[in-house]
Structures are given as structure tokens and as C-alpha cells.
Amino acid sequence: MSRSPSLPERPRLDLDPEMSEAERLSAIRQHFERLVAVNDELDDRLSEALDRREELKDEVEQLKDRNEALKTSSLYVATVEEVTDDGVVIKQHGNNQEVLTDASPHLDAEVESGDRVAINDSFAIQTLLDDETDSRAQAMEVDGSPEVRYEDIGGIDEQVREVREAVEDPLKNPEMFEEVGVDPPSGVLLYGPPGTGKTMLAKAVANETDATFIKMAGSELVRKFIGEGSRLVRDLFELAADREPAVIFIDEIDAVASKRTDSKTSGDAEVQRTMMQLLSEMDGFDDRGEIRIMAATNRFDMLDEAILRPGRFDRLIEVPKPAAEGREKILEIHTRDMNVADDVDFADFAEKLEDYSGADIASLATEAGMFAIRDERTEVTRADFEAAYEKLESTDETTTLPGHTDYQY
Ligand SMILES: Nc1ncnc2c1ncn2[C@@H]1O[C@H](COP(=O)(O)OP(=O)(O)OP(=O)(O)O)[C@@H](O)[C@H]1O
């Protein structure tokens, strides 16, 4: 930081009593001239300082305006194509329009070709965004060979059968559908309470068909920047086309496909645009080859009917919480690798796990194992399962777990 130069030294008047009248007059005159010079210099400094203060004030105002603009207006996402002497060429996401524009002065030196940027209504670059590949990688989970198998899923055999028919058969035997002359379902929507195995079903079917599993959370599609959600949807389908056979799985689809609300905020409009992009990708689905699309929701009641039309999510599969027999099966699955004592009767124990989801049962089994470990035992006993049950039930009184919440679906 630069320091302001030190102030000029204050002139001193030294009058010697020995001096003649004329000498004293001359000394006083010189002192007066020095005082005037110092005064002039101080005047200059003062006016410089005042100018600087005005400049800083302007800068503060500009920063305030920019801050306000960033806070209140929606920004669009674009990629920098080229930095030229005449300005910066950007390409907007969403409509691919190229525009010659400028960066805000504070970004001028930083903008480089290939950067992802946020632009305002007049196309001026406002912010440099994170690397796109990072944000895409965050938004999508890609698994070349998911480990879940059908045998790992308990209590929902009928749903497994339906998913196999709607997703696996068209991937494995497309010619059968052609010969018979029926179109396989375009998209499969799994709906039901959380933790019932919807994601597992999608992973298992991808595993069984040697397909790449590509998961995107609906909440990730609801992005801050205009054009980003629809761009991610396009990326999702492009990635699936590169990796086919592939199973696309959109979790929490209600985040992008809820019934239209009356409010007209720019955020809602953006969600709407993202949903439109999703619908248009699905409508062009016939030519997409070996890609199957699945989605899941806990909020079936909230869905916009547009996504349920034929050619879109036209196969609905309800995945409920398991009944007692299913709960027993899930208990067995999650204790497969455990050393369970002979006094444990899963059929009996499953009876009391009324309203437990598969995920609740998975945590109960882990919890029972933890009780044995704490006790330094290698065998998990009936008492451990009872203790785990008591623990989860008491947690339930203060939180919403295990899944005793009323979900509307
Ligand atoms: N039917 C089931 N059989 C065996 N394990 C299950 C079952 N359902 C859930 N689980 C266990 O719960 C975990 C979470 O399940 P999953 O992610 O498939 O649920 P989900 O229905 O997709 O939930 P959400 O709606 O919260 O995404 C699984 O990894 C598994 O351990």
C-alpha cells in the first residue's frame, strides 16, 4: 500500500537580538515567503486528497451498484469464445447466440477464451464461474458398472419384475418389441416414500444390462443461472449417447417437474425451461438407441401431468414400504454377511417393524451390529436387534426417522 508523502516541515523564525532592524525585517520577509510556499503546498495536497476521496466515493458507488445488480437480477451463462482488441466474443448457453461484449472493468484482465462466465441482460460479463467440467461432475453420478443386483433388493419383487420388463427387455431384446410391433415404454417413473429401493432398482437394471448408470438429482438441475439447468439436461442425454447402453436416472424429478405455480419469479421460469428441455429430449427419444430413462419421486402428487404423457414417463411403478414378509427378506439381505446368533427370529422381528422402509431396516441391522461390537462380541444376538430397535424408535420421537412420516404420493 502506498503511503502519502510526509507533510512539509513547519518553517521557523529565528530572530537574533543582535540583528539590525533591516536584518530582522529581511528575516521576517523570508519567513513569510516560506510560510506562503508551505501553505500553497498544503493547499495542493488537500485538493489532491479531496480528488482522491471523490474517486473512492465513485468506486464505492460503482461497487454498490454492481453488488445490487448481482443480487437482484438473473444472470445468464455463456462461454468465452475469443478475447479480441475490440472486446470479448461470448456464446450464450441455451440459444448458442454469439455476442461481442465487454467484461466489467474488474474482470477485464482475467477473462480468457474457454472460460465459463455469467452475463447480465446487456451481455456484459459479471462473474467468472467455476470450471464447467467440475460443476457437471458434481451434478452427475456416472457408474460404469453399479454393484447392485436384483438379489440385493427385498420385498418389492413385483416392482423388480415390472422394471425388468420395462427397462431390461427393451435393452436386451429390442428386436422382440419390433417384431411384435409395440413401442417399449419411453420412461419409467418410480414413486413412493424415501428409502424404499428406487435408486437400487435403477442401479440393478443398469448392472444386469451392462449399461452405464448415469444419475442426476433433480435438485441439481434447479440451478442459479439461467440456461444452466437446460444445458445440464442436454449434457445428460449427450453423455448417455456417448456411453450407450446407458440408464439415465433422474432422482427427485419433482424438483424440475412440479405443477406450475402461479408465481412468476425468474427462478420459476428457469425451472420451467429446464423441464421443457427435459420434455424435448424425451420427445426426441425414439432415435436415441440403447438408452433407457428412469426417474424417481417421493412427491407424485406434485408432478406436472405434462411429464406423464405418452412418450414421456409413460410407465408408472409404485414402490411402497415393504410388508412384513418383505421386511423379513430385507433383514436377511442386510445381515447376509453378519454373524447372527440362533436366537434371532427375523420373521417374528419383522412383524414389529411396521412402517419401516428398506433404508430404515438397513440402518437397524448396522446398529445391531454396532451393539455387538461395543460389547466385544462377534455374534449379533436378538438382544442387539431389540436394542437397535429401541434406539431407532427413540430417535424417531425427536426426528422424522425411521420413516414414519406421511408422504403424499
Ligand atoms: N427394498 C430394499 N431392499 C434392500 N435394501 C433396501 C431396500 N430399500 C432400501 N434399501 C436400503 O436403503 C438404501 C437406500 O435405498 P435407495 O437409495 O434405493 O432408496 P430410494 O427409494 O431411492 O430413496 P430416496 O427416495 O430417498 O432416494 C439402500 O442402499 C439399501 O441399503
The ligand as an SDF file (V2000), in Angstrom:
LIG
                    3D

 31 33  0  0  0  0  0  0  0  0999 V2000
  -36.1050  -52.9320   -0.9180 N   0  0  0  0  0  0  0  0  0  0  0  0
  -34.8770  -52.8490   -0.3690 C   0  0  0  0  0  0  0  0  0  0  0  0
  -34.1280  -53.9510   -0.2060 N   0  0  0  0  0  0  0  0  0  0  0  0
  -32.9090  -53.8830    0.3800 C   0  0  0  0  0  0  0  0  0  0  0  0
  -32.3530  -52.7420    0.8070 N   0  0  0  0  0  0  0  0  0  0  0  0
  -33.0480  -51.6080    0.6610 C   0  0  0  0  0  0  0  0  0  0  0  0
  -34.3500  -51.6000    0.0590 C   0  0  0  0  0  0  0  0  0  0  0  0
  -34.7970  -50.3440    0.0310 N   0  0  0  0  0  0  0  0  0  0  0  0
  -33.8300  -49.5910    0.5700 C   0  0  0  0  0  0  0  0  0  0  0  0
  -32.7750  -50.3230    0.9430 N   0  0  0  0  0  0  0  0  0  0  0  0
  -31.5510  -49.8240    1.6150 C   0  0  0  0  0  0  0  0  0  0  0  0
  -31.6690  -48.4160    1.7300 O   0  0  0  0  0  0  0  0  0  0  0  0
  -30.6810  -47.7370    0.9670 C   0  0  0  0  0  0  0  0  0  0  0  0
  -31.3230  -46.5830    0.2350 C   0  0  0  0  0  0  0  0  0  0  0  0
  -32.2010  -47.0670   -0.7450 O   0  0  0  0  0  0  0  0  0  0  0  0
  -32.4830  -46.2880   -2.1010 P   0  0  0  0  0  0  0  0  0  0  0  0
  -31.4760  -45.2030   -2.2770 O   0  0  0  0  0  0  0  0  0  0  0  0
  -32.6270  -47.2470   -3.2020 O   0  0  0  0  0  0  0  0  0  0  0  0
  -33.8600  -45.6420   -1.7600 O   0  0  0  0  0  0  0  0  0  0  0  0
  -34.7240  -44.6330   -2.6200 P   0  0  0  0  0  0  0  0  0  0  0  0
  -36.1020  -45.2040   -2.6810 O   0  0  0  0  0  0  0  0  0  0  0  0
  -34.0370  -44.3320   -3.8850 O   0  0  0  0  0  0  0  0  0  0  0  0
  -34.7220  -43.4180   -1.6210 O   0  0  0  0  0  0  0  0  0  0  0  0
  -34.8260  -41.8360   -1.9000 P   0  0  0  0  0  0  0  0  0  0  0  0
  -36.2140  -41.5890   -2.3530 O   0  0  0  0  0  0  0  0  0  0  0  0
  -34.5360  -41.2990   -0.5220 O   0  0  0  0  0  0  0  0  0  0  0  0
  -33.7740  -41.5310   -2.9120 O   0  0  0  0  0  0  0  0  0  0  0  0
  -30.1080  -48.7770    0.0410 C   0  0  0  0  0  0  0  0  0  0  0  0
  -28.7600  -48.5350   -0.2390 O   0  0  0  0  0  0  0  0  0  0  0  0
  -30.3010  -50.0590    0.8160 C   0  0  0  0  0  0  0  0  0  0  0  0
  -29.2530  -50.2410    1.7300 O   0  0  0  0  0  0  0  0  0  0  0  0
  1  2  1  0
  2  3  1  0
  2  7  2  0
  3  4  2  0
  4  5  1  0
  5  6  2  0
  6  7  1  0
  6 10  1  0
  7  8  1  0
  8  9  2  0
  9 10  1  0
 10 11  1  0
 11 12  1  0
 11 30  1  0
 12 13  1  0
 13 14  1  0
 13 28  1  0
 14 15  1  0
 15 16  1  0
 16 17  2  0
 16 18  1  0
 16 19  1  0
 19 20  1  0
 20 21  2  0
 20 22  1  0
 20 23  1  0
 23 24  1  0
 24 25  2  0
 24 26  1  0
 24 27  1  0
 28 29  1  0
 28 30  1  0
 30 31  1  0
M  END
$$$$
